[in-house]
Each structure stands twice: as structure tokens, then as C-alpha cells.
Amino acid sequence: MQKIDLILLKYGEIALKGLNKPLFERKLLDNIKSRLDKVGKFSVRRAQSTVYVEPLDETADMQEALKVLEKIFGIVNICPVVKCAKDMDSIAKTAVECLESLDTAGKTFKVEAKREDKKFPLNSPQICMELGGRILDAALGLSVDVHNPEITVNVEVRQEAYVYTQKLKGAGGMPVGTNGKSTILLSGGIDSPVAGYMIAKRGVELEAVHFHSHPYTSDRAKEKVIDLAREMAQYCGKIRLHIVPFTQIQLDIIEKCPENYLTVIMRRIMMRIAEKVSNRVGSAALITGESIGQVASQTMESLVCTDNAVNIPVFRPLIGMDKEEIVTISKKIGTYETSILPYEDCCTIFVPKHPKTKPQLNEIIEAEKALENIEEMIDQAISEEEVLIIK
């Protein structure tokens, strides 16, 4: 395993933020420090659009740190580097040692150099030529390919010289907490965790609301959603999960409303509850995992009816995606295996045999008039919520 002295982190969009750039950088550093706390003590600092992560003592686990950093939004590239003195002999010696830890026989390479210290006697192209020649002289079985190399040797000359042969892909996006807060309606399915991930990637902090219909949904179903929130939190940061009892509201809807409207009316009531929670905690919008036409409650007409129930924006990042695309992302972020566990949530029980696929808003509003005590029931459900902090 290659030695790692420190980790250089590169970001993308943050560099384009002009006068606001320091705000985004500070938030990114705060997020990095918070997440790395569980894997040891690290120094985290920034300079020249790069974040430096350096171990402070033997408790710092560099391999675990790499795994954590890969899931922090705002980071584009992660470079585990070896430090050396700022002279070509030291740089060449370090580069050869790094390559000796790899399988190089018969492979191609190139050198990429970045000279931040303009006092260094060689410029970037000269560093590349000089170091490339010395690597060939080391007889490691390598040949040069500057267009499509199998190995890239990177050199950065800053306050010190840094050499690395590995550049890991970061999560991208913007640091969580830089673009406000929204509330995700989190079910136990595949879609909603992916929707939350995609909005959090744009720097949005998440609150989550889950509707629990005990005893029709089990405690294991609730634990499944908590597990999903934990998996999301690895990317999205801390999530406050509001578990709202929904049984009495569901039973009231089933008793009093036309069967073919049940799903849309339940969704409207869920949206109203989530909006009230959002207003209380300072969320500016709702997030759902709906994909147009996927099920009866996600037709164009049904979505118009559910949106009408609230007065804040509803974000649907999956709206134009098919199931295969959504599943691919869920596997990538690690929520898929939990999502497919066979524990029903309140959205999958009491499903009507023939749901209305093209409901009309005036018909839905008229049907809801049968729910005479719905406001009191909504307030009662919110008053009985269970709130968990998921990190």
C-alpha cells in the first residue's frame, strides 16, 4: 500500500463564486472537519483553491479518511500525496518510490506538473520533461503515452513538493448548508432517498418526514427508514428525521373518501403535514421522489392535485428519470439494498384496486370535504411526532 503523508482536495463550482467564494470554502471546511472527527485527528486548511488534510497523530486513519471524503459534497478530486523537498532529485526519488508500489510492467505513463511556487527553477513543462526522463531511466517497465496513459504521475510544487499517482473522484456538487434547507418526504422505497441525495448535492440541508401507520406498518419498517436516513447522512450530513403517526388520518380517509381517490388524498394530507413541519423548522421547500407516470399517484393530473395542497415549492429531481436510472443511483449511494427490504410503509398499504389516474382538482377538493376534522387530526399527528437526529 502506498504511503500517504496528506490528502489534497480539489473543488470545482466553488472556485466560480467570486466574492462569495470564502463563504462556500468555510462551509466546506466545516463539513470536512465534522465528518473526519470519527476517523481521527486531522488538520484541515485551505490555500490556493485547495484543501489540505493532514494527520495530527497516530489516531488519524488515512484510508478511512479517504472513504469519508469521497462522500462529502463540494469535493471534486481527492489526491493522496507524498511530501518531499522542493528539488528535482527529491521529487524524482519520491515519484519512483510511488511507482514501485504499483504494478508498472508494460504500462504507459505521463507526468503532469503544477508549479504554484514561481521561484522554483523549472516551469511546469520542464518539470514534466525532466521527471519523465528520470522515470524512464529507473527501468520500471514503463513507456510514455501523453494522450491515454494508464498511470499519471502528478507533481505539485507549492510550499512543499507533492507527488501522487492516484486521483479519486469526489462527490462533486456544493457544500451542504450553502443553499438553504428543504424537507424530504422519506418513504421506505428506492426513490425518495435518491431524491434527497440529489437535492443535498446542490448544497441543501435536509429535514426528513416519514409517515408511520402502526400497527399496519411494523416497527421494522420504521427502523428501515432510520437506516436509510443513516445511509443518506453519509453524503447529506446531519438529518433531522420527523416520524409522524399517520394511522388515524389514513383510516379516516379510507372511511369517508371515495376509494379511487384514496392515494391522491393521502398524498395531499402528507404534503400539508410536511409543509407545517417545514414552516416550523425553516425549510423553504418540499422534496419528493416522484417520477412522472411511474404509478397512478404520479401522473401529471395527480401531481397537479398534490401540489395544490401546499403553498411552498415542491422539488422533484427524479421527475424525468426512469426506474433503471434511479436504481443505478441508489446502488451507487448505498441505499438500494435497504430500500428493497420487504417491510411495507404507509404508501403501500390500503392501496385502492382501481386508483384514479387522471383526477380533477375540483373533484378531489369536494371529496376532502368529508374529512370534517382533518385540521385537528393533522395538528394532533404533528404533536405526537418522534424526532431523531441522524448523523
N, C-alpha and C positions, 0 to 999 in steps of 0.2 A: 504493500500500500504506500502510495506517495506521501511524503512528508507535507504537512500544511502548517505554515507559520501564521498566516492570517487569511482572511477572506475579503476580496474586493467585490462590492456590489455596484452594479450599474443600473441607472434608471432611464426611462425614455421620455414619456409625456411631461414629467415634472420639469425637465430642462426647458420646456417651451412656455412656462408660466410667467415669464417676465418678472415684474416687481413682486408678484405673489409667490414666486418660487421658494423663498425661505419658509413660508408657512407650510407648504407641502413637504419640504425637506424635514422640518422639525417633526411633523406628524409621522412621517416615515420612520425617523429615528426612534420616536417614542414607541411605535408599534414593534420595531425590531427589538428594542430593549425589553419590552414586556414579554414578547414571545420567547426570547432566549433565556429568560430567568430560570426556566425549568431544566436547562441543559448545562448550567454552569455560569461562571462569572466572566463577562466579556467587556472589553472597552468598545464602544460604538461611537464613531465620529465621522464627520464628513469633510471633504475638501475636494475642490475642482470637479464637482458633479459626480463624485464617487463616495461611497460609504465604506469605511474601514471597520472590519470586525476582527478584533484581536483578543486571544485568550489572556486572562489576567492571572490564572493559576491552574493547578492540575485538575481542578473540578470541571474545567471547560472541555466539553466533548465536541470536538470539531466535526466529526462525522454526523452526530445528531444535529449539530447546528446547521449543517448543510440541508438536512431534511426539513428543518423548521423554516429556513429561509426560502426554500422553494415554494412555500405556501403563503408567503406574505405579499399581498398586492402592492404594487408600486415598484417592485424589483423586476428588471428585465433580464439581467445576466448575473450569474454568481460565479466568481472566479477564485478557486482555492489556490493560493500562491505561496511561493518560497521566496524569502527575502535574501538579498545578497548585497555586497558592496557595489558602489557605482563605478565599476571599471570593467572593461571588456573581458579581462581574464576571469574575474569572479562570475560575471554573467554567463560566459561560455561554460565554465566549470559547472555552474548550477543547472544550466539547461541540459547538459549532457547527463548529469545525475538524474534529473527528472525523466529524461528519455530512457535511461537504463532501467527504470522501474516499469516500463511499458514493453509490450511485445512489438518490436520495431522491424524485425526481419522482413525484408521485401516490401516494406511500406513506403509511402510517399509523405513528404512534409513540406511545409513552408514556414517562414518566420514572419511574424507581424510585430512591429515595434511602435511604441508611442513615447515620444520624448516630451514630458512636461517641463523638465529642468533644462532650459535652453543653454545653460552653462556646460552641459555635457558635450564633450568634443565632437561626437558623431551625431549627425541628424538621423531621423528615423530610417530612411532608405539605406544609409550607410551602416546602421546597426544591423539591419536585415541581411545585407550582403556579408558583413564581417562574421556574424553569428552563423549564418548558413554555411559558410565555408568551414568554420571550425567544427560544426556538427558533422559535415561530410568527412572531415579529417579524422573524426573519432571512430570511424568504421563501425557504425551501428546497424548497417544493412539498409540504410535509408537512401532514397533518391528524391530529387526535388520535383514538385508539381505545384506551381503557384496558382493554378486555376481550381483544382479539385483535390486538395491534399487529404490524406487520411489522418494526418496529425498536424496540428498547428501549434507552433511554439510561440507564445506571446511574451513580449518583454515590455514593461512599462518603467520608464525612468522618471521617478518623482523625487521625494526627499530621500528615498532609498530606491534600489532597483528591485523589481518584482518579476519573477518568471513563473509561467504556468502553461500547462498543456491541456487543461480541462476548462471548458466554459459551459456551465449548466444553465439551462433555460429557467428563468424565473416565472412567476405567475402573471407578471405584467399588470396593466390597469393602473389605478390610482390608490394611494394610501387610504385605508378605511378610516372614516371620520373626517374626510376633507370635503364631502359633498352632502352633508345633512344626514337625516335619519328617515327610514321608511319601515313599514310593518309588513312582514311576510305572513300570509295565511298558510301555515305549515301543516300539511297533512302527513300521513304515513306513506304516501306514494312516491313515485320516481320524480315527478315533475317539479313540485314546489321547492325541494332543496336545490335543484339546479337553477330555478328562477332566482332564489335568494343569492346563490353564488354569483350569478351574472350581474345582479344589481350591486352587490357588495364590491365586485371588481371595479366598478366605477367610483369607488370611494365612499359608498353609502353605508352608514352604520345600520345594523338590523335590530329591530324588535321582532318577536315572533308570537303569533297567536295560534293556539291549537284548540280544537273543539273536541271535548271528550264526552261520550254518551254512555256512561256507566249506568246499568250493568250490561248494556247491549254491546259496548266495546270493553275489552278486558284491560286490566292493569298492564298486561304485557304489551298491548297496543300503545298505551301511554309511554311505557319505557322505550318502545321502538322509536317514538318521536323524539324523546330525550336523547337517545343515541344518535339520531340523525342530526339534531342540533349540535351535539358534540363534534360530529364529523365536519359539519359546516363551519364550526368555530375555528377549526384549524386554518381555514382560509379567511373567514369573515370576522375573526376576532370575537370578543365577548358578545354573547347574545342573551337578552333577557326574554325568557320563554313564559308566556302567559297561557296557562291551561285553564280553559273556560268550560264549566259544565254546561252541556247542551241538551241533555235528555228531555227535560220538561218542555223546552221550546220545540224540539222535534216532535214529541208526542202531541203537543197542541196543534202543530201544523198538520200532522197526519190525520188528526181527528176532525179538523174543521175546514181544510182546504181540499180542492179537487185533486185527485191522485196524480193526474198528468202534469200538474203544476208544482208538485212537491219539491223537486230538485231545485228549480229556479227560485222558489220562495225561500227554501232553506239557505241557498247561497246569498240571497238578498239580506236575510237576517244576520248571517255570518259577517257580511260586509259591514253592516251597521254596527255590530259589536266591535269589529276590528277598528272601525273609524272612531268609536268612542274611546277605545284604548289608545289609539294614536293621538287623539286630541289631548289626552291626559299626559302622555309621555313625551310629547313634542315631535311626533313623526309627521312628516309632510305628505306622505302618500302611502298607498297600499300596494303590495306586490302579490301577484298570484301566478300559479304555474300553468295557466290555461293556454292551450294551443287550438287555434280556430278549427272547429269541425271535428275535434278528436272524440268528443262524446256529446250527448244531447244538450247538456248544460253549457256547451262551448260553441254553439252555433252563433252566427252573427246576431240573430234576434235575441237569443238568450243573454249574450254579453251586454247588449243594449239594456236589457231589463235589469241585470245585476248592477251595472254602472249607475243606473238611475237611483239606486238605493242610497248612494253616498254623495258627499259634496267635496271630496278630495280626489286628486288624481289616482288612477289605478295603473300601475306599471305591469305589463305582461311581456317580459323579454323572450318568452318562448312562442309568441303568437304565430309566427310563420314557420316554425320548425316542425318536422315530422318526428314520430316516436323514436326512430332509429338514431337521429341526431341527438335527441335528448338523452337517450340511454348511453350513447358514447360519452357525453359529458359527465353523466352520473358515475360511470365507471372510472373515468379519469380522476374525479374528485373524491372517490371512495364511498359514495353514498348508495350505490346500486344494490349491493348485497344486503344492506339493512332494509332498503325500500321494498325489496321483494319478499321479505319475511311474511308469512301468512297470518298476519294479525289485522283484522278489519278496523277501519276508522269510521267516523260518523258519516262520511261521504259515501261509503259503500254498503251501508245498511239501509233498510227501508227504501230501496230503490224501486220506483214505480215500474210496472211491466211495460207501459206504453207512454214514456215521457213526451211531453210536447216539445218538438224540435224547433218550432217557429212561433214561440209565444208572443202575444201582443201586450205591450206595456199596460194599456188600459185594462186588459183582462186580468193581468197579474195584480194590479193595484186594487181592482174590485174584489178579487179573491182574498187578498190580505185583510180586507175589512172584517172578515170573520174572526180575526185574531184580536179580540177586544182588549186584552190585557198585555199585548206584546211589549209595550214600553216598560211596564213594570217587570215583566219577565226578563227583558234584556238587562235592566239595571240590577236585578237580583242575580243573574248569572255572572255579571261582571264583579259584583260584590263578593262572590264566592270563588273567584279565580285563585289558582295556585300559581305563584310566580317563582321561577327558578333562574338563577344566574348560571349560564353555561359558558365555560371558558375552554 
